Amino acid sequence: MSVVVHHRYATVQGHRLFYRESGSADLPTIVLLHGFPTSSFMFRNLIPQLEGYRVIAPDHLGFGLSDAPTVEEFDYSFDALAELTQGLLEQLGVNRYALVVHDYGAPIGWRLAIGNPKSVVAVISQNGNGYDEGFVASGWQIIWDYQRDPSGRNEAALRKVFTLAAIRQQYVTGVEDESLLSPDTWTLDHAYLSRPGNAEVQLKLFADYVTNPPLYPALHEWLRAEQVPVLATWGKYDPFFGPDGARAFARDTENAEIHVMEGGHFLLESACDEVAALIREFLAENLPVT
């Protein structure tokens, strides 16, 4: 049986959110949360390999095909994005699920888990950081500089991240065979980021990222208290989140399975089949299809 993927919209708190969905409502649920600078498009090759589950992959507000109000119209923060995601899940009747997080999807997902500790029954992190040692300083320095002093010079340096060349670099870094990567990915990301006012949205979220590391102790306490099963599939050469961020999960749950793999930040682009096989095996044990 092939997996049928639906492309839907829902209105949450007055904002139209796009999401991809497969599987029926009576199946165990997996929620996929994307990172910067992409959208649920990053999961397009993974979702068809998750047969037997209900899969929900939203575009965060300001990303992909979801609404993208300006910073004057909406106060962007990771708290706000998590609240919208929680609202979407409630609207869809989802209250127990496995969580797949990447990049920005991680701090959004951690807020969901901390706020609803019994709802998230398993975590799959694909370069989704939850530990201080996961940060690669060389990749984060311009962001840290901007957070400390959002002056013209630091802002100008950070705005270069939104160029097509810089987005492409996020994809190709650490990938030995670049021909495995579809240029559609960075081209589409760049198109979304180039919408009027969206650069300011992204700057607002870069600035708000300082709120995420202070949540890590609560995340770690949740992992310890619930002994949440964790699968970390991590691109070894990610220029932003290093492998130590993957290995650290084993400190807080005895149910951690760590795979540091050849690849970069977007492992699903270069090794999707290998990652999907690990996810299916992990889910079979921790979110069995009944």
C-alpha positions in Angstrom: 0.0 0.0 0.0 1.4 3.4 -0.9 1.2 6.3 1.5 -1.2 9.1 0.4 -0.1 12.6 1.4 -2.7 15.3 1.8 -1.8 19.0 1.7 -4.1 21.0 4.0 -4.7 24.3 5.8 -6.1 25.1 9.2 -6.8 28.4 10.8 -5.3 28.7 14.3 -5.6 31.9 16.3 -6.6 33.7 13.1 -3.6 32.5 11.2 -3.7 30.1 8.2 -1.2 27.3 8.7 -0.3 24.8 6.0 0.4 21.2 6.9 1.1 17.8 5.2 -0.8 14.9 6.5 -0.9 11.2 5.9 -2.6 8.3 7.5 -6.0 8.1 9.4 -6.8 9.6 12.7 -7.0 6.2 14.4 -3.3 5.4 13.8 -0.4 6.3 16.1 0.7 9.8 15.4 4.0 11.4 14.4 4.5 15.2 14.4 7.3 16.5 12.2 8.7 20.0 12.9 11.0 21.6 10.4 13.8 24.1 11.0 15.4 27.2 9.4 15.3 28.2 6.6 13.0 25.5 5.2 9.5 24.1 5.6 7.6 20.8 5.8 9.0 20.4 2.2 12.1 18.9 3.9 10.0 15.9 4.9 8.6 15.2 1.5 10.7 12.0 1.0 10.4 10.8 4.6 6.6 10.9 5.0 5.9 8.3 2.3 8.2 5.9 4.2 6.1 6.1 7.4 3.3 3.8 6.4 1.0 2.7 9.3 1.2 6.1 11.1 -0.7 9.3 11.0 1.9 11.9 10.1 1.4 15.7 10.6 4.1 18.1 9.3 3.2 21.8 9.6 4.9 24.9 8.2 5.6 27.2 11.1 4.1 30.7 10.8 6.4 32.8 8.6 7.7 29.8 6.8 6.7 27.8 3.7 3.0 28.0 2.7 1.7 29.2 6.1 0.8 32.8 6.6 3.7 35.1 7.0 2.5 38.3 8.8 5.1 41.0 9.2 6.8 41.7 12.5 4.4 44.7 12.9 1.4 42.3 12.6 2.7 39.4 14.7 5.1 39.2 17.6 7.3 36.3 16.5 8.9 34.2 19.2 9.5 30.5 19.8 6.9 30.6 22.5 4.4 32.0 20.0 5.3 29.3 17.3 4.9 26.6 19.9 1.6 27.9 21.0 0.3 27.9 17.4 1.6 24.3 16.9 -0.1 23.2 20.0 -3.3 24.9 18.8 -3.1 23.0 15.5 -2.6 19.7 17.2 -5.6 20.3 19.5 -7.7 21.2 16.5 -6.6 18.0 14.8 -7.4 15.9 17.9 -3.8 15.0 18.5 -2.9 14.5 22.2 -0.3 11.7 22.1 2.5 11.5 19.6 6.1 10.9 18.7 8.0 14.0 17.8 10.5 14.5 15.0 12.5 17.7 15.3 15.1 19.4 13.1 16.8 22.7 13.9 14.1 25.3 14.9 11.7 22.4 15.2 13.6 21.4 18.4 13.0 24.4 20.6 9.4 24.4 19.4 9.1 20.7 20.2 10.7 21.0 23.6 8.1 23.6 24.6 5.4 21.2 23.6 6.9 18.4 25.6 7.6 20.5 28.7 4.1 22.0 28.6 2.4 18.6 28.0 4.9 16.0 29.5 2.6 13.0 28.9 1.8 13.9 25.3 5.2 13.3 23.7 5.9 9.6 24.0 9.1 9.5 21.9 11.6 11.9 20.3 13.5 11.6 17.0 16.0 14.4 16.7 17.7 15.0 13.3 20.2 17.7 14.2 17.7 19.2 16.6 19.7 20.6 19.5 18.9 20.3 23.2 22.3 20.7 24.9 24.8 23.5 25.2 27.6 21.4 23.9 25.7 20.9 20.6 26.4 24.5 19.4 29.2 24.9 16.9 30.7 28.3 17.7 31.9 29.1 14.2 28.4 28.7 12.8 26.7 30.6 15.6 29.1 33.5 16.1 27.3 36.0 13.8 24.0 35.1 15.5 25.5 35.6 19.0 26.9 38.9 17.9 23.5 40.0 16.7 21.8 38.9 19.8 24.3 40.8 21.9 24.2 44.0 19.8 21.7 44.1 16.9 23.5 47.1 15.4 23.6 47.9 11.7 26.9 46.1 11.2 25.8 42.9 13.0 22.5 43.0 11.3 24.1 43.4 7.9 26.3 40.4 8.6 23.4 38.3 9.6 21.3 39.3 6.6 23.8 37.6 4.3 22.5 34.3 5.7 19.3 34.9 3.6 21.1 34.9 0.3 20.8 32.0 -2.1 24.5 31.2 -1.9 24.4 31.1 1.9 21.2 28.9 2.0 22.8 26.5 -0.5 25.9 26.3 1.7 23.8 25.0 4.6 22.7 22.1 2.4 26.0 21.2 0.8 28.4 21.5 3.8 29.5 18.1 4.8 27.9 16.2 1.9 30.5 14.3 -0.1 28.4 13.9 -3.2 26.6 17.2 -3.8 24.8 15.7 -6.8 22.6 13.8 -4.3 21.0 17.1 -3.3 18.1 18.7 -5.2 18.6 22.4 -6.0 14.9 22.7 -5.5 15.5 22.8 -1.8 17.6 25.9 -1.4 15.8 27.6 -4.3 12.5 27.2 -2.7 13.8 28.2 0.7 15.3 31.4 -0.8 12.0 32.2 -2.5 10.1 32.0 0.8 12.7 34.1 2.7 12.6 36.7 -0.1 9.0 37.6 0.5 8.5 41.2 1.5 9.1 41.6 5.3 10.3 38.0 5.8 13.9 38.9 6.5 12.7 40.9 9.5 10.7 37.9 10.7 13.8 35.8 10.6 15.9 38.4 12.4 13.3 38.5 15.1 13.6 34.7 15.6 17.4 34.8 15.5 17.2 37.4 18.3 14.7 35.3 20.3 16.8 32.1 20.1 18.5 33.3 23.3 15.3 32.0 25.1 16.0 28.4 24.0 19.1 27.3 26.0 17.6 28.4 29.3 14.8 25.8 28.6 17.3 22.9 28.4 17.3 22.0 32.1 13.6 21.6 32.0 14.0 19.4 28.8 16.6 17.3 30.6 14.4 16.9 33.7 11.5 15.8 31.5 13.7 13.2 29.7 14.9 11.9 33.1 11.5 11.8 34.7 9.7 10.2 31.8 12.7 8.2 30.5 11.6 9.2 27.0 12.9 7.1 24.2 15.2 9.2 21.9 16.5 8.5 18.5 19.2 11.0 17.4 20.2 10.7 13.7 22.8 13.4 13.3 24.8 14.7 10.3 28.4 14.5 11.5 29.5 17.7 9.6 26.6 20.0 10.5 28.2 23.5 10.7 25.7 24.6 13.4 24.9 21.6 15.6 27.8 19.2 16.3 27.6 15.5 17.2 28.2 16.2 20.9 24.6 17.5 20.9 23.4 14.1 19.8 25.5 12.1 22.2 24.3 14.3 25.1 20.8 12.8 25.0 22.2 9.6 26.5 22.9 11.5 29.7 19.3 12.0 30.5 17.5 8.9 29.3 18.5 5.3 29.3 16.4 4.9 26.1 18.7 6.9 23.8 19.8 5.5 20.5 22.5 7.7 18.8 23.6 7.6 15.2 26.2 10.0 14.0 26.1 9.7 10.2 28.0 10.9 7.2 26.3 14.1 6.1 25.5 17.7 7.1 22.7 19.8 8.5 20.0 18.4 6.1 20.6 14.6 6.5 17.3 13.8 4.9 18.5 15.2 1.6 21.5 13.0 1.3 20.6 9.9 3.4 16.8 9.8 3.6 16.4 6.1 3.1 19.0 5.2 5.8 17.4 7.7 8.3 13.9 6.4 7.4 14.9 2.8 8.1 16.3 3.8 11.6 13.1 5.8 12.3 10.8 2.8 11.3 12.8 0.4 13.5 12.7 2.9 16.4 9.0 3.5 16.1 8.2 -0.2 15.8 9.6 -0.5 19.3 8.4 2.7 20.9 5.2 3.6 19.0 4.0 0.3 17.7 1.2 0.1 15.1 -1.7 -1.7 16.7 
